[in-house]
Amino acid sequence: MDSGNYAQSWDEAATVMKTMVAKEQWQQILQTSRAPLGTLVSRRLTSAEYKEDLPGAPRGQYVVLQYVSSFEHKNSVIETATPTLDKDGRWRVSVYFVK
């Protein structure tokens, strides 16, 4: 996502995310929320929390990661990325948003 390749980020996302959000919709969400921020300047992990239940998601293994990030056009934002353990045994992002 940092390079702006939003389609590829969907291709590499967790199965659970792909079933809830179409590829075109994902690209539009990121184009609206992420692209205006500009280039990433810095990112610092502030918390990591393991969960087995998330609202609106099936039971599974998740890690909610929160970062304080700085971008070219906005000094301080909170990024949340939540990888989940996919059926093939690989961790893939199932949720991502910026505040």
Secondary structure, DSSP 8 states (H G I E B T S, - for coil): -TTS-HHHHHHTS-HHHHHHS-HHHHHHHHHHHTGGG-SEEEEEEEEEEEES--TTS-S--EEEEEEEEEETTEEEEEEEEEEEE-TTS-EEEEEEEE-
